[in-house]
Amino acid sequence: MKTRALILAGGEGSRLGVLTAKRTKPAVPFAGKYRIIDFTLSNCVNSNLFDVMILAQYRPHSLIEHIGAGGPWDLNRDFTGGVRIYTPYKARRPSDWYHGTADAVQQNFSFIKSTKPDLVLILSGDHIYEMNYDAMIAFHVDHHADVTLGTITVPIEDASRFGIVDVDDKYRVTSFIEKPSPPPSNLVNMGVYLFNTNVLDRALWEDYKNEESSHDFGKNILPGLVEEGARVYAFPFSGYWVDVGTVASYWQAHMDLLANPPSLDLNDRSWIIHTRTEERPPVRVASGAQVHDSMITDGCVVDSGAIVERSVLGPGVRIAADAVVRESVLLTDCVIHAGASVECAILDKRVHVGEKALVGSISAKTPPQLVMAGKNSRIPPGYVIEPGAEIPADIRESDYPSKIIKSHTAFARSQDIPHEI
């Protein structure tokens, strides 16, 4: 059966703070050399799905530049599929910014059905996981399903963040409740949906005509199909999967990669995660430097006397002499100057931490209070950034209200008075 994959990649991702101030969530760097969307894209090509549409909306520029013509994923095709990126547009019939996941698909449905797919696989562009969609398609066909959704078991304390699914002994969905509190179970919706095209077309049109709908798959489409008795089935997934939609989950997903063994094996050559790789020189670790349980990307330099522990360094990061980095995620071209300390922090691209500055601290709290620093920000020499503080993008020394930035305090460029977040 002919399947077209559709990746929803328009999320603003406001809960990721400064990381999404200038980019959409699926374009946020992850695990050193990747972007979050690389995992979903790689799942598609590894599952032999080469007809992929991406729906973008919020600040899509980084995403568009990263995807390009799709070459790194073998998706630079014209006649056998390939990848296409679609953004909101104005048309003669009413159209606007997407008002929900279902509305995004509805506004683009004429493009979706242009290749006459039998099945439409709808995916989220902001999840970290490795999944063979071929197995889900076979499950869908074997069960004569109208809709199949990926499901996974999560800790009960996290379940209220997701749609809760109840199934019978043949995996048919008997109820679907979006983000209930308290949750009745811990079997949750992964945001992976496989529809028969005609079923999706009908459901989207009926939802479009409903003025009271939120136009969302989890809130409206799926519960409605279950209620009307459609053949909705749950495909059980047992691998590693995480929605990196919060600062804590983003940081924890990186720490999971540093576990022994890692929760997700990026060295598995049978399931390669493809990406657009920068041309950088090999890593250089000087004599006397210490690197423990860390991921170091091409172009990094760790100088003599520096210590890096349980951290992920993106391309071109420089750790100067006697600097310390622990349990932190540093994105492209960050520089930690001599004698500085960075602990439990997430630093966006090109952040500079001045000599002997103290950024964050390791504590016994779970999750820890993380320091966030936006793109191109500068933390001056000797300054103290306490756990939980957030440094906006493009900040310079003259923008700081004091030499000590307290926990849970944020401030803006050229603004003298800090405010609580």
C-alpha positions in Angstrom: 0.0 0.0 0.0 1.2 3.5 -0.8 2.0 5.5 2.3 2.8 9.2 2.6 4.4 10.5 5.7 3.5 13.9 7.1 5.6 15.5 9.8 4.1 18.2 12.0 7.0 20.6 12.6 5.3 23.9 13.4 5.5 24.0 17.2 6.6 27.1 19.0 7.9 25.1 21.9 7.7 27.9 24.4 8.5 25.5 27.3 12.0 25.2 25.9 12.7 28.8 26.8 15.6 30.5 25.1 16.2 27.4 22.8 13.1 28.2 20.8 13.3 32.0 20.9 14.8 32.0 17.4 13.9 28.6 16.0 11.0 26.1 15.9 11.2 23.2 18.3 12.0 20.5 15.7 15.1 22.5 14.6 16.6 22.6 18.1 20.0 21.0 18.2 20.2 17.6 20.0 23.0 15.2 20.9 25.8 17.3 19.6 25.5 17.0 15.8 21.7 16.4 15.3 18.5 18.4 15.2 15.4 17.0 17.0 13.6 16.4 13.6 16.4 14.2 12.4 15.1 11.3 14.4 11.6 11.3 12.8 13.1 11.9 9.4 15.6 9.0 9.8 12.8 6.7 11.1 11.0 7.4 7.8 13.9 6.6 5.5 15.0 3.6 7.6 11.4 2.3 7.2 11.6 2.8 3.4 9.2 5.7 3.4 10.6 8.3 1.0 7.5 10.4 0.3 7.6 12.9 3.2 5.8 16.2 3.7 6.8 18.6 6.5 4.3 21.2 7.8 6.2 24.2 9.3 4.9 27.4 10.8 6.7 29.0 13.7 10.2 30.5 12.8 10.9 27.9 10.1 14.1 29.4 8.8 16.6 27.1 10.7 14.4 24.1 9.8 14.3 25.0 6.1 18.1 25.6 5.9 18.7 22.3 7.7 16.5 20.1 5.5 17.4 21.8 2.3 16.6 19.4 -0.6 16.8 16.4 1.7 20.1 15.0 0.5 21.5 13.8 3.9 18.3 11.6 4.3 18.3 10.4 0.6 15.1 12.5 0.2 16.3 14.7 -2.7 13.9 13.0 -5.1 11.4 14.3 -7.7 9.7 11.2 -9.2 9.7 8.8 -6.3 8.7 11.0 -3.4 11.2 13.1 -1.7 10.7 15.8 1.0 8.6 18.9 0.7 8.2 21.7 3.3 4.8 23.5 3.5 4.1 26.7 5.4 0.7 28.5 6.0 -0.5 30.5 3.0 -3.3 32.8 1.9 -5.9 31.4 -0.5 -9.3 32.4 -1.9 -11.1 30.2 0.6 -10.5 31.2 4.2 -7.1 30.1 5.5 -4.8 31.4 8.2 -2.2 30.3 10.7 -2.8 26.7 11.8 -5.2 26.6 14.8 -4.4 23.0 15.8 -2.7 19.8 14.5 -5.8 18.7 12.6 -6.3 22.2 11.1 -2.7 22.1 9.8 -3.4 18.9 8.0 -6.8 20.0 6.8 -5.3 23.2 5.2 -2.8 21.1 3.3 -5.0 18.1 2.4 -5.2 18.9 -1.3 -1.4 18.6 -1.4 -1.4 15.4 0.8 -3.8 13.5 -1.5 -2.1 14.7 -4.8 -0.1 11.5 -5.0 -3.1 9.4 -4.1 -1.7 7.6 -1.0 -3.7 4.7 0.5 -2.4 5.6 4.0 -1.2 8.8 5.6 1.3 8.5 8.5 1.2 11.6 10.7 4.2 12.2 12.9 5.5 14.7 15.4 8.8 16.4 14.5 9.9 16.9 18.1 10.2 13.4 19.6 13.4 11.4 20.2 13.0 7.7 19.3 13.8 5.0 16.8 10.8 3.2 15.4 10.3 1.0 12.4 7.1 2.3 10.8 6.9 -0.8 8.5 5.9 -2.9 11.5 3.1 -0.4 12.3 1.8 -0.4 8.7 1.8 -4.2 8.7 -0.1 -4.2 12.1 -2.6 -1.7 10.6 -3.3 -3.8 7.5 -3.5 -7.1 9.5 -6.2 -5.6 11.8 -8.2 -4.0 9.0 -7.9 -0.7 10.9 -9.3 2.7 10.0 -6.7 4.3 12.3 -3.7 3.0 14.2 -1.9 5.0 16.8 1.4 4.4 18.4 1.2 3.8 22.2 3.8 3.4 24.9 3.8 2.9 28.7 5.2 5.8 30.8 5.6 6.4 34.5 2.2 7.1 36.0 3.4 10.4 37.4 4.1 11.6 33.8 1.0 10.2 32.2 -1.2 13.4 32.6 1.0 15.1 30.0 -0.4 12.8 27.3 -3.5 11.3 25.8 -4.5 8.2 27.8 -5.5 5.2 25.8 -7.6 2.1 26.9 -7.6 -1.0 24.8 -9.2 -4.5 24.7 -7.4 -7.8 24.5 -7.1 -7.3 20.7 -5.5 -3.8 20.9 -8.7 -2.1 19.8 -9.0 1.3 21.4 -12.1 1.5 23.7 -11.4 5.0 25.0 -9.1 8.0 24.4 -8.9 10.9 26.9 -6.6 13.8 26.2 -4.3 14.8 29.2 -6.6 13.9 32.1 -5.7 14.6 35.7 -5.4 12.3 37.5 -4.7 9.8 34.6 -6.7 6.6 34.8 -3.7 4.6 33.3 -0.2 5.0 32.0 -0.7 3.7 28.4 -0.3 6.9 26.4 -0.5 8.3 22.9 2.9 8.8 21.2 1.6 11.2 18.5 2.2 8.6 15.7 -1.0 8.2 13.7 -1.6 6.0 10.7 -4.9 6.7 8.8 -6.6 5.3 5.8 -6.7 8.3 3.6 -10.5 8.3 3.1 -11.1 8.1 6.8 -8.7 11.0 7.5 -10.4 13.1 4.7 -13.8 12.5 6.2 -12.8 13.1 9.8 -10.9 16.3 9.0 -13.8 17.8 7.0 -16.3 17.1 9.8 -13.9 18.6 12.3 -13.5 21.7 10.0 -17.2 22.3 10.0 -17.4 22.1 13.8 -16.9 25.6 15.1 -16.6 24.5 18.7 -13.7 22.1 17.9 -10.1 22.9 18.9 -9.1 21.2 15.6 -6.6 18.9 17.3 -6.0 15.2 16.8 -5.7 14.4 20.5 -8.6 16.5 21.7 -11.0 16.1 18.9 -10.3 13.7 16.0 -9.2 10.6 17.8 -11.8 10.7 20.7 -14.5 11.4 18.1 -13.5 8.4 15.9 -13.4 6.1 19.0 -16.9 7.3 20.1 -18.5 6.7 16.7 -17.1 3.1 16.6 -14.4 3.5 14.0 -11.8 0.7 13.9 -9.1 2.5 15.9 -6.2 0.3 17.1 -3.2 0.8 19.4 0.2 -0.3 18.1 2.4 -1.1 21.2 5.9 0.4 21.2 8.4 -0.7 23.8 11.6 1.2 22.8 13.0 4.5 24.1 10.7 7.5 23.3 10.7 11.0 24.8 8.9 14.2 24.0 11.6 16.8 24.6 9.1 19.6 25.0 10.4 20.9 28.3 13.8 22.1 29.5 13.9 19.2 32.0 13.1 16.5 29.5 15.5 18.0 26.9 18.3 17.9 29.5 17.3 14.4 30.8 17.3 13.0 27.3 20.9 14.1 26.9 21.8 12.5 30.2 20.1 9.3 29.1 22.5 9.2 26.1 25.4 9.2 28.5 24.1 6.3 30.6 25.9 3.0 30.5 24.4 1.5 28.4 22.7 4.5 26.7 19.0 4.5 26.5 19.3 5.1 22.7 22.3 3.6 20.9 23.4 6.2 18.3 26.2 3.8 17.2 23.7 1.2 15.9 24.7 1.0 12.2 21.5 -0.9 11.4 19.5 2.3 12.3 21.5 5.3 11.3 20.3 8.8 12.4 21.0 11.0 9.4 21.7 14.7 9.6 23.3 17.6 7.8 26.8 17.5 9.1 29.1 20.5 9.4 32.6 20.3 8.0 34.7 20.5 11.1 38.2 19.2 12.0 38.7 16.2 14.4 38.3 16.7 18.2 41.4 17.8 20.0 42.0 16.9 23.7 45.2 18.3 25.1 47.5 16.6 27.5 46.3 16.9 31.0 42.6 17.4 30.1 40.0 15.0 31.6 36.9 13.9 29.7 34.5 11.4 31.4 31.2 9.9 30.2 30.7 12.6 27.6 29.8 13.1 23.9 32.2 15.4 22.0 31.4 16.5 18.5 33.7 17.4 15.6 35.7 20.6 16.0 35.8 20.7 19.8 39.0 21.6 21.6 39.5 20.7 25.3 42.6 22.4 26.6 45.1 21.3 29.2 43.7 21.1 32.8 40.1 21.3 31.6 37.6 18.8 33.0 34.5 17.7 31.1 32.1 15.2 32.9 28.7 13.8 31.8 28.2 16.5 29.2 27.4 16.9 25.5 29.5 19.3 23.5 28.2 20.5 20.1 30.4 21.3 17.1 33.3 23.7 17.6 33.0 24.0 21.4 36.1 25.3 23.1 36.9 24.4 26.8 39.9 26.5 27.8 42.6 25.6 30.4 41.4 24.7 33.9 37.7 25.3 33.0 35.1 22.7 34.3 32.0 21.5 32.6 29.7 19.0 34.3 26.2 17.6 33.4 25.7 20.3 30.8 24.7 20.6 27.2 26.7 23.1 25.1 25.6 23.9 21.6 27.7 24.9 18.6 30.7 27.2 19.1 30.3 27.9 22.8 33.5 29.0 24.5 34.2 28.4 28.2 37.1 30.6 29.1 40.0 29.7 31.5 39.0 28.8 35.0 35.2 29.1 34.5 32.8 26.5 35.8 29.6 25.4 34.1 27.4 22.8 35.9 23.8 21.7 35.1 23.4 24.2 32.3 22.1 24.4 28.7 24.0 26.9 26.6 22.7 27.8 23.1 25.0 28.5 20.1 28.0 30.8 20.5 27.6 31.5 24.2 30.8 32.8 25.9 31.4 32.2 29.6 34.1 34.6 30.8 37.2 33.6 32.9 36.4 32.3 36.4 32.7 32.8 35.9 30.5 30.4 37.9 27.4 29.1 36.0 25.0 26.8 37.7 25.7 24.1 40.3 25.1 20.4 40.7 22.6 19.5 43.4 20.7 16.5 44.7 17.4 17.9 43.3 15.7 15.8 40.6 15.3 17.3 38.1 18.0 19.9 38.9 17.6 23.6 38.6 19.1 24.3 35.2 20.8 27.5 33.9 19.7 28.5 30.4 21.6 30.9 28.2 20.4 32.0 24.8 22.2 32.4 21.5 25.2 34.7 21.3 25.0 35.7 25.0 28.1 36.7 27.0 28.6 35.9 30.6 31.3 38.3 31.9 34.4 37.2 33.7 33.9 36.5 37.4 30.1 36.7 37.2 27.9 34.2 39.1 24.8 32.7 37.4 22.9 30.8 40.1 20.9 27.6 39.3 17.5 28.3 37.7 18.5 31.6 36.1 17.9 32.3 32.4 20.1 34.5 30.3 18.4 35.8 27.1 19.9 35.7 23.7 22.4 38.5 22.6 23.0 39.7 26.2 26.2 41.7 26.8 28.0 42.8 30.0 26.2 46.2 30.0 22.8 44.4 30.1 23.4 42.6 33.4 21.7 44.2 36.5 24.4 42.8 38.8 27.3 40.5 38.9 25.2 37.8 40.6 22.1 36.6 38.8 19.8 34.9 41.3 17.9 31.7 40.8 14.6 32.0 38.8 15.5 35.5 37.6 15.3 36.6 34.0 16.1 39.9 32.3 16.1 41.5 28.9 18.7 43.2 26.8 19.1 46.9 27.8 16.7 46.4 30.7 18.0 47.3 34.1 15.4 45.7 36.4 15.2 41.9 36.5 11.8 40.2 36.8 10.8 36.8 38.2 9.9 34.1 35.7 
